[in-house]
Amino acid sequence: MKKILGASLVLALCAFPARPQNWSRWQSTGWPQWLGPDRNGISPETDLFGATPSFAEAWRVQVGKGFSGLSIVGDRIYTMYIHSQAEYAVCLDARNGRVLWRTRTDDNFTERQGGDGPRATPTVDGGMVYVFSAHGKLHALDSQSGTSQWSHDLVREFGGKMPGWGFCASPLVAGDLVLIEAGGKSGHSLIAFDKVSGEIAWATGSDNPGYSSPITATIGQTRQAVFFTGYGLVSVALQHGRVLWKHPWTTSHDVNAATPVFIPPNRFFISSNYGTGGTVVEVTATDGRYQVAEVWRNKNMKNHFATSIYYEGYLYGFDGSILKCLDAETGEEKWKTRGYAKGTLIIADGHLVVLGERGNLGVAKATPASFVEKAKTQVFHRSKCWTVPSLVGGRLYLRDESEIVCINLAVAAQ
């Protein structure tokens, strides 16, 4: 069986750069959740990269195993990792990496291929942070202290089926609700909780869980949550949880791991590995009824776990271990490159920011014309990197299975 991200995780401080930085040049909204402020992998920040981008390490700290991403709000970082042989939600000082609090969230998760630790990325909303353990426990914590406000064990309470490589979905906050894929039977596959009280708002479906995180989109004047379950793409009305439309998508071992990509105004891109490939579907609404049709389907982009990014008419992502650009309208391959293995990426200031599986970081212009690496550096040396980068205030936050690093990009733009 192939290796798969559960899918998609003491402090040694380094000196800050000597040159003072003008942080007011960035109007940052933070990086409060999985894939950033809009859950699409695109940073709104500009003026990050000069003609020759460079990287200055601000600090580096040792952490435990896991693949949880880094959510940043203000001067705080929220993530999850293994500590003292258990799983913890952790808050760090974004200025130096110092641990501010740790809250135990579950027992340690181990799997035979070595992908130990939590997978989901915390979601920060107001004064709360919502975290999901690899064993299926959803917690609402006070963002300042880490004190538990409420929690649910989705396996014990709702019959949630634990995926083979652990629960991976990052909680989605939409209005007053926290949404999660529980994988429970008898109408408890997808669940929405009141984000303050933790009471169930609605539950629906009986799909086996995938490894993907949900998103929101508005189609036909209806705000909806879109999940990529083990059985396919499913949309539900946020208000009451009624299933609006579905698109079946079968993958070996139910490994639908990449987050659905919304292509405005009414299309979605989904992709899976194990020889499956990807498709763009178009959703139309007429008199409250929805129809779903495939625009194209091919095997040019087989996302193993890393989510592709839609940007200015094109899809950028990993076809297994090959970084590619596809025309989102036709699925045609525009270019491909190797050297990052099974990496992850975001887009910022019109550039691809790519973190390779072996710890190599690269920056290239986001263009369908060709891939030309403008700058690169080796960030990690000890373990694999399967966690997507985060970017706030001109600083890039990265992690592998043993370290978190803060990279200062401000020097590059001066």
N, C-alpha and C positions, 0 to 999 in steps of 0.2 A: 504494500500500500504506500502511496506517495506521501511525502511529508506535507503537512498543511498547517497553516497558522490556526491556532485556536481562535481564530479570526476576526483571525481574524478572522506588564505586561506584566563619631564616625565621619564625618564630613571632611573633605580635603579641598579647601577653598583655594582658588587661584586669584591672583591680583586682577583688579579692574584695569582697563587700558588707561594709560596716563593722560591721554588727550581728553579734555572735557567734551561732552556731547550736547548738541542742541536738540533735546527730545521734543520740543514744541513743533518741530517740522512734521511730525506724524500725528494725524488725527485718528487715533486707534479706537476701535470699538471693543478691543480685547479679542480673546480666542476662547469663548466660554464653553465650548462643547466640541464634540467630534466634528472634524473637518471645518472648524472655524465659525465665524458669526452667522453665516447663512447656510451652514452645513453643505457647502459645495466645494470646499478645498481652495477657495479663492480669497486672498487677503485684500482688503480695500486700501492698504497702505501704498504710498507712492514715493518716488525719489529715494529708492533703496539702493539701486545699483548704478554705479558709474560706468564708464566705458570699459574699465577692467575691474570687476568686482573683487573684493578681498574680504577676508574673514579674520576677526580678532576674538579669541576666546576670552570671555569674561569670567566664567567660573565653571567648575566641574565637580560633581559630587558622586559618591558611591551610593547605589540603591540596590534593592532586591530584584529578583526575577519577575518578569511579567511583560505584557505587551500593551498595557493601558496607555492611551495618549495623554498629552499634557494640556490641560485647560487652564487658561490664564485670565484672571480678572484683577485689575488693579496691580498691586504688588504681590499677588499670591498665585501660586501654581497648585493645581489639584491633579492628583494622579492616583494610581493604585500599584502596589507591588507586595512581594513576599517579605515579611519581616518576622524574625523569631519563629519561623516555621508556621506562620499563619498569614492569611491575606489581610491587608490593611488598605484603607483609604488614607492618603497622606496629603498634607498641605505644606508647601515649601515657600520660603521667602524668594520671590522672583529676582531680588537684587543680589542674592549671594548663595542661594540654594539651601539655606539653613532650614531644618525641619521645624515647623511651627506647631503642628499637632499630627497625631496618628490615631486612627480609630479602627479597631479590629472589625472586619466585615464578614469573615468566614474562615473555614479551615483552608489549609493549603490545597491548591489544585495541582495535581501532577498528572502527566500523561507519558506513555511509554516512549514517545519519540523525542522527549526532552523539552517540549513546549510548556513549561510549568508557569503557574502564576495567573493573575487576572488578565482579562482581555479587553473589557469594556472601558470606555473613556468617561470620566465624570462629566456631568452637565451642571453648570452653575447658573442659577436663576434667582435674582434678588439676594436674599440672605441665606439661601439654601444651596446645597450641592447634593445631587442625586447620583448614586453609584450602584453598580450591578455586579455581583460577584460571579465568578466562573461556575459556582455551584447553584446559582439561581436565586440569590437573595438580593432584593431591592431595598436600598436604604435611602432615607432622606436625612441629611446631616446639616447641622448649623454650620454655615461656611466659615464663621470666625473661630469657633471652638471645636468643631468636629462632634459635638454632642448629638446623639440620635434623637430625631423627632418622631419618626415612625419607620417601620420596616415590614416587609412581607417575604415569606419563604414561598416562592412560586411553585416549587416542586411539591412541598408538603401541603400547601393550602389549596392549590388549583390543579394538581396532577400534571404539572409541567414536565415535559419530557426533556431530560438533559441531553444536549447534543454530544456526540462522541468526543469532540474536542473542546467541550465546555461552552457555557453561555458567553456570547460575544457582543450582543447588542448594546449599544450605548443609549441610555434613556433619552427620550425626546420630550421636551417641555413645549406644549402648545396651549397658549392661554392659561387656563386654570388646571390643566391636566398634565400628568406625566404618563407617557405611553411606553409600553415595553412589549416585546414578543416573548410570551411565556411558554408557548408550545403545549399548552394544556388541552386536554380533550373536553368534550361536552360543552363547547362554546367558550372555552377559556384559552384559545390560542393567542389572541391579542387582547391586552387589557389596558384600560385607562384608569388611573387613580387621581383623586383630588390631590393636587400638589401640596396643599396645606395640611389636610387631615389624614391623608392616606387612605380614605375610604374609596371603594370601587365606584367609579362613575359608569362604566360599561365594560362588557367583555363579549367577545365574538369569535367565531371560527374554530376549526379543529385541525388546522394544518400542523404538520411537524415543523419544528423550528429550523430556520436556517442559521446563518452566522452573520447576517447583515443588520445594519441599523436603519430605522425608519426615517423618512423625511416628510415634510408637508408641501402641498402644492394647491393652487386654486384652479379648478377646471369647471367651466360651466357655472361660475359664480358660487361654487361650493368649495369651501376649504376642507381639504381631506388629508388624511395621513396615509402614506404609501409604504407598505412593508414588502420585503423580499423574503418570503418564507421558504421552507424547504420544498414547497410545492409550486411557488411562482410569485408573481407580482399581485399584490392585493391592496385595494384602496378602500378605506372606510371613512364615513362621515365623522368628523371630529365631535360633533355635538352629541350624537347618540350611538355611534359605533356601527351603524348599518353598513353592510358591505355594498359598495357602489359598483365595483367592477373587478374583474380578475383577468390575469393572463397566465396560463400554465407555463411552467419552465422546469423541466426535469434535469437534474444533475446527479452524478454518482455521489452517494453518501449524503445527499441533500446539502452539498457544500455550495450554497448560494451565499457568498461571503461579502462581495463588494456591495456598497450602498447604491441604491438606484440613483441615477443621474437625471435630474429634471432638465429638459430642453424646452424653454418657453416657446409658445404659450401652452402646448398640450402634448408634448412628447416625453418619453422616458427611454433612457438607455440602461439595459441590464446586461450583465456578462458573468460567465462562470468558466472555470477551467475544466480539467478532466475531459478535454476534447469537445466541450460543449460550444463555446463561442459566445457571441453577443447579438443583440437585436435592438433596434429602435422601434418602439410602438407609439402609435398615435391614438389619443383618446378623444372622442367627440361626444358632446352632450346635447341631446335633443329632448325637450320636454321632460327633463329629469331622468332620462334613460341614457346609458352610456354604451358606446361601442368601442372596441379595441381592435386595431388592425396593425399588423407588422408593416413597417415601412421598408425595412431590409433586415436580413439575417445572414451572418457569415461567421467564419472562424478567424477573422483577422485580429480580434482582440479577445483573448481568453483571460479575464482577470482571475488570478488565483485567490488573492485576498485584498490587494490594494485597489481602492476605488479610482476609476478614471475621472478626469475633470473635463467638463465642457467649457470651452472658451472661444468666443468669437467664431462660432460655426464649426469648431473642430473638437475632437475628443483626443485627449492625451492620457496615456496610461500604459500599464504593463501587460503585454501578451505573454504570460508566464514570466520568463526572465528577459524579455526583449521590450525595451521602451519604444512605443510607437505613437504616431499621430494618424488619426483617421478623419476623413470627411464625415461629419455627422449626418449629412443629408443622404449620402450614398453608401457609406461604409468602406469607401475606397481607402487603401493605405497610401499615405503621403510620404512617410519616411519611417525608418526604424534604426535603432542603434543598440549596441550591447555595452556591457561594462558595469552595469548596476545590479546584475542578477535580479532577484525578486525584491525590488526596491519599492519605495513609496514616493509620492510627490505632492506638492501644492503649487499654486500659481500666485505670484506676487509681483506687482509693478511690471506686468507684461512679460515676466520671466518664469520659466520652469525652475523650481527649486527641488532637486532630486536627491534623496538619501538612499544610497545603495545598501543592499543587504549586508555587505561586508564593511560598512562604516564610511564609505567614500561619499562626499557631498559635492554636488555640481550645480552650476547655474548656467542656463541657456535661454536665449530668447524664445518665447512661445510663438512660434510661427510654423505654418505648414510647409514652408519652402524647404527647410532642411534643419537638421539638428547640429548646432555648432556650440560646443561647450566653451563658455566665456571664462569660467574660473572653476577650480576644483581644489579640494583639500581632503585629507584623511582625518576624520573626526574620532572614530572608534577603531579599536584593534582587538578587543577581547571576545566579543560575542556578536551574534547576528542582530541586524537592525530590521525589525518588522513594524516599527511604530512610525506613523506619519509625522512630519515636522509640524511645529506650531510657530506662529510669527506674531509678535506684539511689540509695538513701539520701536521698530528698527532692530529688534533682537530675535534671533532664531533659537528656538528651544528644541533640543533633540534628545533621544534616549535610545540605548540598546538594552540588553538584559542585565546590565550591571552598573551603568552610569547615566546621569543626566548632564547635558552640557548646554551652556548658554553661549551663543555666538553673536558678537556685535557686528551688525552690518553697517552701522552709521559711518564708520571710517571710509567705507567704499564710496559713499555718495558725497563726501566733502571735497 
